[in-house]
Amino acid sequence: MQKTYYDPADLKKFGDIADFEPKLAEKFFGWYNEVFKEGELTAREKSLIALAVSHAIQCPYCIDAYTSDSLQRGVTESQMMEAVHVAGAIRGGASLVHGVQMMNKVKKQSM
Protein backbone atom coordinates (compact mmCIF):
# COMPACT_ATOMS: atom_id res chain seq x y z
CA MET A 1 0.00 0.00 0.00
CA GLN A 2 1.30 3.43 -0.96
CA LYS A 3 1.75 5.90 1.89
CA THR A 4 0.01 9.22 1.43
CA TYR A 5 0.62 12.58 3.03
CA TYR A 6 -2.80 12.40 4.67
CA ASP A 7 -2.81 9.22 6.72
CA PRO A 8 -6.40 8.30 7.66
CA ALA A 9 -5.08 6.98 10.98
CA ASP A 10 -4.03 10.52 11.89
CA LEU A 11 -7.67 11.57 12.22
CA LYS A 12 -7.87 9.51 15.41
CA LYS A 13 -4.89 11.47 16.74
CA PHE A 14 -6.64 14.85 16.51
CA GLY A 15 -6.91 15.08 20.27
CA ASP A 16 -3.14 14.75 20.49
CA ILE A 17 -2.77 18.40 19.52
CA ALA A 18 -3.19 19.01 23.24
CA ASP A 19 0.21 17.38 23.83
CA PHE A 20 2.06 20.50 22.69
CA GLU A 21 -0.38 23.17 23.89
CA PRO A 22 -2.99 21.84 26.33
CA LYS A 23 -4.57 25.18 27.27
CA LEU A 24 -5.30 26.23 23.70
CA ALA A 25 -6.45 22.72 22.75
CA GLU A 26 -8.87 22.71 25.67
CA LYS A 27 -10.30 26.04 24.53
CA PHE A 28 -10.55 24.88 20.92
CA PHE A 29 -12.26 21.58 21.73
CA GLY A 30 -14.63 23.28 24.18
CA TRP A 31 -15.64 25.76 21.50
CA TYR A 32 -15.77 23.08 18.78
CA ASN A 33 -18.05 20.86 20.85
CA GLU A 34 -20.29 23.81 21.70
CA VAL A 35 -20.61 24.72 18.01
CA PHE A 36 -21.84 21.24 17.11
CA LYS A 37 -24.48 21.00 19.84
CA GLU A 38 -28.13 21.15 18.83
CA GLY A 39 -29.27 24.75 18.58
CA GLU A 40 -31.17 26.66 15.93
CA LEU A 41 -29.68 24.07 13.56
CA THR A 42 -29.96 20.35 14.18
CA ALA A 43 -26.85 18.24 14.61
CA ARG A 44 -27.77 16.63 11.27
CA GLU A 45 -27.85 20.02 9.52
CA LYS A 46 -24.56 21.02 11.11
CA SER A 47 -22.97 17.76 9.97
CA LEU A 48 -24.10 18.36 6.39
CA ILE A 49 -22.79 21.94 6.49
CA ALA A 50 -19.49 20.65 7.86
CA LEU A 51 -19.32 18.10 5.04
CA ALA A 52 -19.84 20.80 2.42
CA VAL A 53 -17.29 23.13 4.02
CA SER A 54 -14.85 20.21 4.25
CA HIS A 55 -14.97 19.91 0.49
CA ALA A 56 -14.64 23.66 -0.04
CA ILE A 57 -11.49 23.81 2.09
CA GLN A 58 -10.38 20.37 0.82
CA CYS A 59 -9.63 18.82 4.21
CA PRO A 60 -9.44 15.04 3.74
CA TYR A 61 -9.69 14.44 7.47
CA CYS A 62 -12.87 16.51 7.71
CA ILE A 63 -14.34 14.87 4.60
CA ASP A 64 -13.71 11.48 6.19
CA ALA A 65 -15.14 12.48 9.57
CA TYR A 66 -18.23 14.31 8.31
CA THR A 67 -19.07 11.72 5.66
CA SER A 68 -19.27 9.14 8.45
CA ASP A 69 -21.07 11.55 10.78
CA SER A 70 -23.59 12.52 8.12
CA LEU A 71 -24.34 8.88 7.33
CA GLN A 72 -24.84 8.14 11.03
CA ARG A 73 -27.30 11.03 11.19
CA GLY A 74 -29.38 9.70 8.31
CA VAL A 75 -28.16 11.98 5.55
CA THR A 76 -28.59 10.25 2.20
CA GLU A 77 -25.94 9.87 -0.47
CA SER A 78 -27.82 12.22 -2.79
CA GLN A 79 -28.15 14.85 -0.04
CA MET A 80 -24.41 14.64 0.63
CA MET A 81 -23.60 14.98 -3.07
CA GLU A 82 -25.97 17.93 -3.39
CA ALA A 83 -24.15 19.60 -0.47
CA VAL A 84 -20.82 18.96 -2.22
CA HIS A 85 -22.21 20.59 -5.38
CA VAL A 86 -23.31 23.61 -3.35
CA ALA A 87 -19.77 23.89 -1.96
CA GLY A 88 -18.35 23.59 -5.47
CA ALA A 89 -20.70 26.25 -6.81
CA ILE A 90 -19.76 28.67 -4.04
CA ARG A 91 -16.06 27.96 -4.47
CA GLY A 92 -16.28 28.35 -8.26
CA GLY A 93 -18.37 31.49 -7.95
CA ALA A 94 -15.87 32.99 -5.53
CA SER A 95 -13.10 32.49 -8.09
CA LEU A 96 -15.20 33.93 -10.90
CA VAL A 97 -16.41 36.99 -9.01
CA HIS A 98 -12.78 37.97 -8.47
CA GLY A 99 -12.64 38.24 -12.24
CA VAL A 100 -14.32 41.62 -11.76
CA GLN A 101 -11.06 42.85 -10.21
CA MET A 102 -9.19 41.74 -13.32
CA MET A 103 -11.77 43.40 -15.55
CA ASN A 104 -11.53 46.64 -13.56
CA LYS A 105 -7.74 46.60 -13.87
CA VAL A 106 -7.88 45.90 -17.62
CA LYS A 107 -10.39 48.72 -18.16
CA LYS A 108 -8.29 51.13 -16.09
CA GLN A 109 -5.08 50.34 -17.96
CA SER A 110 -6.84 50.45 -21.34
CA MET A 111 -8.00 54.04 -20.84
N, C-alpha and C positions, 0 to 999 in steps of 0.2 A: 504494500500500500504506500502510495506517495504521500509524504508529509506536506502539509500546507501551512501557510503562515497563520491562518485561523484554525486552531485546533479545537474541534467541538468539545473536547474534554475541559478546555479552559473556562467554558461557561460555568461549570460547577465550581470554579475557583474564584468567582466574582467576589465573594465575601472576603477573600484573602487580601483585598486592597486595604483592609484595616490593619494588616501586619505592619505597614510602613507609616501609616498615619491614622491611628485609631479614632481620634477625636473628630476629624473631618469625615471619616467613613461612617461613624455613628450618626452624624448630622445628615449626611447624604441618604443613608438607608432609612432614617426616620422620616425624612421628607418624601423619599421615593415611595415608601409604604403608605404614607398619608395620601399621596396623590392618587394611588390606585384603589383606595377605599371607595365603596359605594357612596355616591353623592348625587348631584344633579344628573350625572351620567352613571349608568350601570357599570359594573365591573366588566361585563361583556362588551359594552360600547367602548370602554377605555382600552380593552385588549385589542379590539379591531383598529382603533386609532393608533395604538402603539405599533401594530403590525404594519400599517400604512406608512407611518413615520420611519419605521425601521428600514423600509425599502427606499424611502426618499433619501435617508442619510447613509444607506448601504452598509448597515451594521449586520454582519452575518450572525453574530451572537444574538442580537435582538430578533432577527428574523426567525432564528431557530426557536428562541424562547416564546415569542408571541404567536408563532404558528401553533405550537403545542398548546399554549394557553387558550388561544382562540378556539381550537378544536375542543378542548375540555369544557369550554363555555357554550358549546353548541353552535358556533359559527360554522356555516357551510362552506364548502370549497368555493362555490360561486360567489358567495359574499366576500370571502377573503380575496379572491382574484379581482372583484370589483373594487375593493379598497386599494389594492395594488395599482389598478388602473387610475384611480383618483390620485394617488401619490405621483404616478408617472405624469399625469396631465398637469398637476401643479408644478412639478419639477421642470417639465418641458416648457410650460408657460412662463415660468420664472426666467428661464434662459432667453426665451423669445422676447419678453417684454424689455429686457436689457438691450435689445436691438434698437430701441428708441434712442438710447444714448449714442449708439454708433451713428444712427441716422442724423441726430442733432449735430454731431461732430462733423459729419460729411457735409451737411448743409451749411454749417458755419464756415468751413474751410473752402467751400465752393463759391462763396460770395465774393 
